[in-house]
């Protein structure tokens, strides 16, 4: 699997992270509500993206000059 490097401003990252987190929360709630784990399987790629964003949210920010 290849890798891509993407740069966001802090505001862009926070917006994306919040959007994905809210969508994942909704997916998990739906899965629990209907007791259907298949819902999670259908959204596996987005759950993976959320995991990556969660990890990236822990990292130290770099200044543009440090690129």
LOMAR-250819 format. One record per residue (C-alpha): x negated, y negated, z negated; residue in three letters. Coordinates in steps of 0.001 Angstrom, whole numbers, plus 500000, padded with zeros to 6 digits. Example, Ala and Ser with C-alpha at 12.3 -4.5 7.8 and 13.67 -1.06 7.14 Angstrom:
residues 2
487700504500492200ALA 486330501060492860SER 
end
This chain:
residues 67
500000500000500000UNK 498628496598500989UNK 498481493545498800UNK 499488489977499455UNK 498419486860497650UNK 501124484227497244UNK 500758480857495578UNK 503593479075493790UNK 503809475851491893UNK 504814476409488286UNK 508304475143489095UNK 508653477488492083UNK 507493480458490026UNK 509879479673487181UNK 512794479300489608UNK 512025482610491289UNK 511411484384487983UNK 514672483080486507UNK 516662484041489623UNK 515253487569489749UNK 515652488031485980UNK 519299487008486116UNK 519939489363489040UNK 518203492254487254UNK 520216491574484086UNK 523405491705486157UNK 522343494968487820UNK 521544496587484472UNK 524856495402482989UNK 526728496841485962UNK 524885500132485621UNK 525768500339481927UNK 529345499190482455UNK 530034501855485063UNK 527665504395483499UNK 526079504790486911UNK 522298505074487118UNK 522547505168490910UNK 523033501381490776UNK 519502501092489402UNK 518164503373492122UNK 519764501206494796UNK 517972498134493427UNK 514639499823492677UNK 512634497428494870UNK 514009494363493086UNK 513330495987489707UNK 509723496513490847UNK 509463492852491885UNK 510798491846488476UNK 508118493949486773UNK 505413492208488805UNK 506839488781487991UNK 507053489656484288UNK 503389490629484300UNK 502400487517486270UNK 504299485388483754UNK 501774486487481104UNK 498729485342483110UNK 496776482179482563UNK 497532479462485107UNK 494813478235487454UNK 494296474711488657UNK 494321474174492411UNK 490618473288492262UNK 489849476812490959UNK 491219478619494063UNK 
end
